[in-house]
């Protein structure tokens, strides 16, 4: 969230009209990995229920932060683990 706020402020203060900027962690993370991180942060195991993969399920996504990095000099600085700890509790 901190990186998203910082990127939005930089974009709002810039002279780039009509541009779009992705804000993301700069790397892929699986749902299982995210759940594992949250389990550690809240110190509680999630009740997981796996279903068969559906025909149109998206297997991988990755938002490119190249535009924000090049045009705004903005890159991810806070890990999902660090950010999760701020908002849980």
Buried (B, 14 or more C-beta within 10 A) or exposed (E): EEBEEBBBEBBEEBEEEEEEBBBBBBEEBEEEEEEBBBEEBEEEEEEEEEEEEEEEEEEEEEEEBEBBBEBBEBEBEBBBEEBBBEEEE
